[in-house]
Amino acid sequence: MKTGTMLRLLVIFFLAGAIGWASARRVSPEPPISGKPTSVRVDAPKKAAPPRTPEELARWTRERTGLVTDLGYSYGSEPPLTDWSTDELRAALAQGITDPAVVRYGSASKALHALMSEWTRRDPDAAWEWLQQLPSAVMRAMLGSALAKAWPADRAEEAFGFVVEHPDYFAYDGGYSYSPIIQKSFESAAARGPDAVDALMDLIQKNGMQYPIEGMKFPAGFDFAACARSPVTAAFLKRAGKHFFADAWMNQSPEEAFDGIIALNRENGTPITSGLFLGLKRLNEKEPEVMAERARRIGAQTGSLSSEEQALIIQAAAKDLSGEPALLRAYTNAIPDAETRAVANLTAASLMVSKDVPQALIFLEAGSAPETRLDLLEEYLTARPKDAFGWINGADEQGIRQTLTTWNASPERIDDLIKIIKRQKR
């Protein structure tokens, strides 16, 4: 038997089992899709075994059918239901939505979500028409999130109209599930230029919808400077103090983006650092070399600012990138002026001692003279917040002792500093 056929049988078997399980617990089922109420009363057999709990049912699903893994796929991944016929998808959906055990959050609802997503990919018009006819507002909202994710990008404006007309269809799990539609609409507008983006921003604002988030895709050569100065977008940037396009602008032209973002921050009165390090930390795991190069370019540009602005950016870099020491080193090492570079390294060291002492020593050594190094380390360690990290493993302690030895610290001074690191009594 083919894998797709077996998976299909398992899904239908599971949905049927879930319905049977819940039928033994409730007095009257919800009406079917047609909206016609039913008077059928289903009682549990007198000697039937106790029904499975939702937790047991979810565990059974994971162990026996793999529905959570195989059907709960995320937006953008390859759908596992391509060998299902459209009639089979609709039949499984119609069967699943009539029972509370399936519509509640959990493994079974993920199965319905996957079914709805695959149907939307094939026939978005039919899926949308069917969604509107569902009698349950909760079910419409749950499956509306699947439709939003799977809706074709080349018809984004049409889906945007759905959200404007029926926002309740996309209100799910305590929030809104229309973000994929906003993203697709935004990227479609970006392909047409800054004026189209500004017009979309106006519609988003007038309809009280969530604004675009970071990570949007822009076409090559997009005029970010013009976009930032478009009327509605400019007002949003000034009010929100966020640059949803900063990440893409930095990727396209780091030097131009640096100057443009700094200029916007000055004009809008927003923090001078806003938007500069956006995306560096988030994308570092996937693109470490690209992000390191961007950090170096920002470091090189830091020297073009006033001393006051330099201090603010250095502080922001040390704070935002303290969890990514390689990125932070790329930034500090690229600062052209030796004195400013030393300040950046010491700022990084003073913050890093609360998270990673071995890394802090690297920054401290790069930014200080040998005769002041040990005193600065003790000063930074003593000034740590009370809830700062105070535990080190054996390997770290050995490494710290070796580094302090190369700094010509006496054995007594090393023991004293280790006690401070561990927050032990001296």
Secondary structure per residue as TSV (DSSP state, phi and psi in degrees):
chain	resnum	aa	ss	phi	psi
A	1	M	-	360.0	135.5
A	2	K	-	-65.8	150.4
A	3	T	H	-59.8	-42.5
A	4	G	H	-62.4	-40.3
A	5	T	H	-65.8	-42.9
A	6	M	H	-64.3	-42.2
A	7	L	H	-61.2	-39.7
A	8	R	H	-62.7	-43.8
A	9	L	H	-64.0	-39.1
A	10	L	H	-65.6	-41.0
A	11	V	H	-62.8	-48.5
A	12	I	H	-63.2	-39.7
A	13	F	H	-63.6	-41.8
A	14	F	H	-65.3	-46.2
A	15	L	H	-61.4	-40.8
A	16	A	H	-64.5	-39.6
A	17	G	H	-66.4	-39.2
A	18	A	H	-64.1	-39.1
A	19	I	H	-66.5	-42.4
A	20	G	H	-62.8	-38.8
A	21	W	H	-62.5	-46.5
A	22	A	H	-73.1	-29.2
A	23	S	H	-62.4	-29.2
A	24	A	T	-73.9	-10.4
A	25	R	T	-108.5	-23.1
A	26	R	-	-110.3	158.0
A	27	V	S	-81.3	-47.1
A	28	S	S	-139.6	131.9
A	29	P	-	-71.5	160.9
A	30	E	-	-67.8	153.3
A	31	P	-	-63.7	149.9
A	32	P	-	-69.1	-177.9
A	33	I	T	-57.5	-34.0
A	34	S	T	-64.1	-16.9
A	35	G	-	87.7	-3.5
A	36	K	-	-80.1	124.3
A	37	P	-	-68.8	156.2
A	38	T	-	-119.3	144.4
A	39	S	-	-104.2	8.7
A	40	V	-	-70.7	131.1
A	41	R	-	-112.7	125.2
A	42	V	-	-111.4	116.2
A	43	D	-	-101.3	148.6
A	44	A	-	-71.6	144.0
A	45	P	-	-57.1	143.9
A	46	K	T	-60.6	-36.9
A	47	K	T	-107.1	21.3
A	48	A	-	-71.7	151.0
A	49	A	-	-67.4	154.8
A	50	P	-	-56.6	138.4
A	51	P	-	-65.6	153.4
A	52	R	-	-67.3	145.3
A	53	T	-	-76.9	162.3
A	54	P	H	-55.9	-37.0
A	55	E	H	-64.6	-42.7
A	56	E	H	-64.5	-39.4
A	57	L	H	-64.6	-41.8
A	58	A	H	-64.4	-41.1
A	59	R	H	-65.6	-40.1
A	60	W	H	-61.0	-40.5
A	61	T	H	-62.2	-46.2
A	62	R	H	-63.2	-43.7
A	63	E	H	-75.7	-37.7
A	64	R	H	-95.2	-31.0
A	65	T	T	-124.4	-18.1
A	66	G	-	67.3	26.2
A	67	L	H	-63.3	-38.0
A	68	V	H	-61.4	-42.9
A	69	T	H	-77.1	-45.2
A	70	D	H	-80.3	-30.4
A	71	L	H	-109.1	-21.9
A	72	G	-	-84.2	50.6
A	73	Y	-	-76.4	155.7
A	74	S	-	-92.1	165.5
A	75	Y	T	-60.4	129.4
A	76	G	T	98.6	-12.2
A	77	S	S	-87.2	166.6
A	78	E	-	-73.5	120.9
A	79	P	-	-67.1	139.9
A	80	P	T	-90.9	9.2
A	81	L	T	-113.8	24.1
A	82	T	T	-68.0	-21.4
A	83	D	T	-91.1	2.4
A	84	W	S	-80.1	144.3
A	85	S	-	-78.4	158.2
A	86	T	H	-62.6	-36.8
A	87	D	H	-62.5	-38.1
A	88	E	H	-67.1	-39.7
A	89	L	H	-61.7	-46.7
A	90	R	H	-65.0	-40.0
A	91	A	H	-63.7	-42.0
A	92	A	H	-66.6	-39.3
A	93	L	H	-64.4	-46.8
A	94	A	H	-60.8	-34.7
A	95	Q	H	-73.6	-40.2
A	96	G	H	-74.0	-34.7
A	97	I	T	-75.3	-6.9
A	98	T	T	-90.3	2.6
A	99	D	-	-129.7	133.2
A	100	P	H	-59.3	-32.9
A	101	A	H	-63.4	-25.0
A	102	V	H	-92.0	-34.9
A	103	V	H	-79.5	-21.8
A	104	R	S	-67.8	158.1
A	105	Y	T	-59.4	145.8
A	106	G	T	141.3	-166.8
A	107	S	H	-62.9	-39.1
A	108	A	H	-67.4	-38.7
A	109	S	H	-65.4	-31.1
A	110	K	H	-65.8	-35.1
A	111	A	H	-63.4	-44.7
A	112	L	H	-63.7	-38.9
A	113	H	H	-59.3	-43.0
A	114	A	H	-66.7	-39.9
A	115	L	H	-62.7	-44.6
A	116	M	H	-65.4	-38.9
A	117	S	H	-62.3	-44.6
A	118	E	H	-66.0	-39.2
A	119	W	H	-65.3	-41.3
A	120	T	H	-61.7	-39.4
A	121	R	H	-61.4	-36.3
A	122	R	H	-81.7	-45.3
A	123	D	-	-142.7	76.9
A	124	P	H	-58.6	-34.0
A	125	D	H	-65.2	-46.1
A	126	A	H	-66.3	-38.9
A	127	A	H	-64.7	-40.9
A	128	W	H	-66.8	-42.6
A	129	E	H	-61.4	-43.0
A	130	W	H	-65.4	-40.6
A	131	L	H	-60.2	-40.3
A	132	Q	H	-66.2	-24.7
A	133	Q	T	-88.3	-4.5
A	134	L	-	-67.1	133.7
A	135	P	S	-76.2	-20.4
A	136	S	-	-95.2	122.3
A	137	A	H	-64.9	-36.7
A	138	V	H	-63.8	-42.9
A	139	M	H	-68.0	-39.6
A	140	R	H	-59.3	-43.1
A	141	A	H	-67.5	-40.1
A	142	M	H	-66.0	-46.9
A	143	L	H	-77.9	-19.9
A	144	G	H	-62.5	-33.2
A	145	S	H	-66.3	-35.3
A	146	A	H	-67.9	-41.9
A	147	L	H	-63.1	-39.6
A	148	A	H	-62.3	-40.9
A	149	K	H	-71.8	-36.1
A	150	A	H	-94.4	-7.1
A	151	W	S	-61.3	137.7
A	152	P	-	-63.1	137.0
A	153	A	G	-64.9	-30.1
A	154	D	G	-76.4	-1.0
A	155	R	G	-123.7	32.7
A	156	A	H	-62.5	-39.7
A	157	E	H	-62.5	-36.1
A	158	E	H	-64.1	-43.9
A	159	A	H	-66.0	-34.1
A	160	F	H	-59.6	-39.2
A	161	G	H	-63.4	-35.6
A	162	F	H	-59.9	-44.6
A	163	V	H	-64.5	-41.3
A	164	V	H	-62.5	-42.4
A	165	E	H	-77.8	-35.2
A	166	H	-	-132.4	66.0
A	167	P	G	-61.6	-27.8
A	168	D	G	-68.0	-20.4
A	169	Y	G	-70.8	-15.1
A	170	F	G	-122.2	23.5
A	171	A	E	-101.4	104.7
A	172	Y	E	-140.9	137.3
A	173	D	T	57.5	44.0
A	174	G	T	80.3	4.0
A	175	G	E	-149.9	-149.7
A	176	Y	E	-121.5	141.3
A	177	S	-	-108.0	13.6
A	178	Y	-	-89.1	6.2
A	179	S	H	-53.8	-40.8
A	180	P	H	-60.3	-34.6
A	181	I	H	-69.5	-40.8
A	182	I	H	-61.1	-43.9
A	183	Q	H	-63.5	-45.4
A	184	K	H	-64.8	-40.1
A	185	S	H	-64.5	-40.9
A	186	F	H	-65.7	-44.9
A	187	E	H	-66.9	-32.2
A	188	S	H	-66.3	-41.4
A	189	A	H	-66.1	-39.9
A	190	A	H	-61.0	-33.0
A	191	A	H	-65.8	-22.1
A	192	R	H	-95.1	-11.5
A	193	G	-	118.2	173.5
A	194	P	H	-57.7	-36.9
A	195	D	H	-63.9	-40.0
A	196	A	H	-67.1	-37.4
A	197	V	H	-63.0	-43.6
A	198	D	H	-64.4	-38.3
A	199	A	H	-64.5	-40.3
A	200	L	H	-66.8	-41.0
A	201	M	H	-58.8	-36.4
A	202	D	H	-65.0	-44.1
A	203	L	H	-64.3	-40.7
A	204	I	H	-60.5	-44.5
A	205	Q	H	-65.8	-45.6
A	206	K	H	-66.0	-26.9
A	207	N	T	-99.5	9.3
A	208	G	T	62.0	34.6
A	209	M	-	-95.7	165.0
A	210	Q	-	-69.4	140.7
A	211	Y	-	-78.6	165.1
A	212	P	-	-58.8	148.5
A	213	I	-	-103.5	170.0
A	214	E	T	-64.4	155.9
A	215	G	T	97.9	6.6
A	216	M	-	-66.5	151.5
A	217	K	-	-96.0	137.4
A	218	F	-	-124.1	148.8
A	219	P	-	-70.5	156.3
A	220	A	T	-59.5	136.9
A	221	G	T	81.2	10.0
A	222	F	-	-60.0	140.3
A	223	D	-	-88.8	87.2
A	224	F	H	-68.1	-35.4
A	225	A	H	-62.1	-43.7
A	226	A	H	-66.1	-38.5
A	227	C	H	-61.5	-44.0
A	228	A	H	-64.5	-23.0
A	229	R	T	-104.9	6.6
A	230	S	S	-68.4	145.8
A	231	P	H	-52.8	-56.5
A	232	V	H	-69.6	-42.8
A	233	T	H	-64.0	-42.4
A	234	A	H	-61.4	-41.9
A	235	A	H	-64.3	-38.4
A	236	F	H	-64.9	-45.4
A	237	L	H	-60.8	-40.3
A	238	K	H	-68.7	-39.1
A	239	R	H	-74.4	-43.3
A	240	A	H	-88.9	-25.8
A	241	G	-	68.8	21.1
A	242	K	-	-123.7	147.9
A	243	H	-	-117.8	94.7
A	244	F	T	-68.4	-13.2
A	245	F	T	-105.4	0.6
A	246	A	H	-60.2	-40.9
A	247	D	H	-61.1	-47.8
A	248	A	H	-67.1	-37.3
A	249	W	H	-64.7	-42.9
A	250	M	H	-61.9	-37.9
A	251	N	H	-66.6	-38.1
A	252	Q	H	-76.1	-44.9
A	253	S	-	-154.8	87.7
A	254	P	H	-55.7	-45.5
A	255	E	H	-66.8	-45.2
A	256	E	H	-63.1	-41.6
A	257	A	H	-63.7	-42.6
A	258	F	H	-58.1	-52.2
A	259	D	H	-63.0	-41.1
A	260	G	H	-67.2	-41.9
A	261	I	H	-68.5	-41.4
A	262	I	H	-59.7	-44.4
A	263	A	H	-62.1	-42.6
A	264	L	H	-62.3	-43.4
A	265	N	H	-62.9	-38.5
A	266	R	H	-65.1	-44.6
A	267	E	H	-66.0	-39.8
A	268	N	H	-88.1	-7.9
A	269	G	T	72.4	18.0
A	270	T	-	-87.7	161.9
A	271	P	-	-51.1	136.2
A	272	I	T	-60.6	-23.6
A	273	T	T	-88.2	-7.7
A	274	S	T	-59.3	124.3
A	275	G	T	90.7	-13.1
A	276	L	T	-71.8	-39.5
A	277	F	S	-105.2	11.3
A	278	L	T	-62.9	127.3
A	279	G	T	93.2	-23.7
A	280	L	H	-58.4	-52.0
A	281	K	H	-69.7	-40.6
A	282	R	H	-65.7	-37.2
A	283	L	H	-98.2	-2.3
A	284	N	T	-62.2	-37.9
A	285	E	T	-64.5	-36.2
A	286	K	T	-85.1	-35.1
A	287	E	-	-133.8	65.1
A	288	P	H	-61.3	-40.0
A	289	E	H	-69.4	-40.5
A	290	V	H	-63.7	-43.8
A	291	M	H	-69.6	-36.1
A	292	A	H	-62.6	-41.1
A	293	E	H	-64.7	-38.7
A	294	R	H	-65.8	-40.7
A	295	A	H	-61.7	-40.1
A	296	R	H	-63.8	-39.5
A	297	R	H	-66.6	-38.9
A	298	I	H	-64.9	-40.6
A	299	G	H	-61.1	-42.7
A	300	A	H	-63.5	-34.3
A	301	Q	H	-79.0	-19.9
A	302	T	H	-57.2	-34.9
A	303	G	T	-65.8	-13.3
A	304	S	T	-84.0	-3.7
A	305	L	S	-96.7	169.9
A	306	S	-	-68.3	161.3
A	307	S	H	-60.8	-35.9
A	308	E	H	-66.4	-44.0
A	309	E	H	-69.1	-35.7
A	310	Q	H	-58.9	-44.7
A	311	A	H	-61.7	-40.1
A	312	L	H	-66.6	-41.9
A	313	I	H	-70.5	-38.9
A	314	I	H	-61.7	-43.0
A	315	Q	H	-63.7	-42.1
A	316	A	H	-65.1	-40.7
A	317	A	H	-63.1	-45.5
A	318	A	H	-62.5	-37.2
A	319	K	H	-75.7	-49.0
A	320	D	H	-71.1	-30.2
A	321	L	T	-108.9	12.8
A	322	S	T	-63.6	-25.1
A	323	G	T	-84.9	-3.9
A	324	E	-	-128.0	74.8
A	325	P	H	-58.2	-33.2
A	326	A	H	-64.6	-41.2
A	327	L	H	-65.6	-41.7
A	328	L	H	-64.6	-38.7
A	329	R	H	-66.0	-39.5
A	330	A	H	-59.5	-38.8
A	331	Y	H	-68.4	-53.4
A	332	T	H	-64.9	-39.3
A	333	N	H	-66.3	-20.9
A	334	A	T	-89.2	-7.5
A	335	I	-	-68.2	122.0
A	336	P	S	-68.5	-38.3
A	337	D	S	-79.8	126.8
A	338	A	H	-62.3	-41.2
A	339	E	H	-66.5	-43.2
A	340	T	H	-65.8	-38.9
A	341	R	H	-61.9	-40.7
A	342	A	H	-63.4	-41.1
A	343	V	H	-61.5	-41.7
A	344	A	H	-63.0	-42.7
A	345	N	H	-66.3	-39.9
A	346	L	H	-69.2	-37.1
A	347	T	H	-62.1	-43.0
A	348	A	H	-62.7	-43.0
A	349	A	H	-63.3	-40.7
A	350	S	H	-64.5	-30.9
A	351	L	H	-87.4	-33.0
A	352	M	H	-69.8	-26.4
A	353	V	T	-62.2	-19.6
A	354	S	T	-82.3	-11.5
A	355	K	T	-122.2	-41.8
A	356	D	-	-152.9	94.2
A	357	V	H	-63.6	-43.9
A	358	P	H	-56.3	-40.7
A	359	Q	H	-69.1	-36.4
A	360	A	H	-60.2	-36.7
A	361	L	H	-63.6	-34.0
A	362	I	H	-63.8	-46.3
A	363	F	H	-67.6	-38.8
A	364	L	H	-63.8	-41.6
A	365	E	H	-65.8	-35.9
A	366	A	H	-72.6	-20.8
A	367	G	H	-114.0	2.8
A	368	S	S	-132.5	161.5
A	369	A	-	-85.1	150.0
A	370	P	H	-53.8	-37.5
A	371	E	H	-73.9	-16.2
A	372	T	H	-108.6	-6.8
A	373	R	H	-61.6	-48.5
A	374	L	H	-67.2	-40.4
A	375	D	H	-65.2	-39.9
A	376	L	H	-63.9	-41.8
A	377	L	H	-59.5	-46.2
A	378	E	H	-63.3	-39.1
A	379	E	H	-61.9	-46.2
A	380	Y	H	-65.7	-41.3
A	381	L	H	-65.7	-41.4
A	382	T	H	-67.5	-30.5
A	383	A	T	-85.5	1.0
A	384	R	S	-60.0	147.6
A	385	P	-	-60.0	156.1
A	386	K	T	-62.9	-30.1
A	387	D	T	-92.5	11.0
A	388	A	S	-71.1	158.6
A	389	F	-	-57.0	129.0
A	390	G	-	-131.6	16.7
A	391	W	-	-119.8	138.9
A	392	I	-	-133.9	147.1
A	393	N	-	-85.2	176.5
A	394	G	H	-62.1	-41.1
A	395	A	H	-65.4	-41.2
A	396	D	H	-64.5	-43.1
A	397	E	H	-61.4	-42.1
A	398	Q	H	-62.5	-43.0
A	399	G	H	-63.2	-40.5
A	400	I	H	-63.8	-43.5
A	401	R	H	-61.7	-40.2
A	402	Q	H	-65.3	-41.7
A	403	T	H	-63.7	-45.1
A	404	L	H	-64.7	-31.9
A	405	T	H	-64.3	-41.3
A	406	T	H	-66.8	-19.4
A	407	W	T	-86.8	7.7
A	408	N	T	67.3	30.3
A	409	A	-	-78.3	141.7
A	410	S	-	-72.7	158.5
A	411	P	H	-55.9	-38.4
A	412	E	H	-66.2	-39.8
A	413	R	H	-67.9	-38.2
A	414	I	H	-63.1	-46.4
A	415	D	H	-60.0	-39.5
A	416	D	H	-65.0	-43.0
A	417	L	H	-68.0	-37.4
A	418	I	H	-62.8	-39.8
A	419	K	H	-63.0	-39.2
A	420	I	H	-64.6	-42.3
A	421	I	H	-59.3	-43.0
A	422	K	H	-83.5	-2.0
A	423	R	T	60.5	39.1
A	424	Q	-	-95.7	158.2
A	425	K	-	-68.4	139.0
A	426	R	-	-95.2	360.0
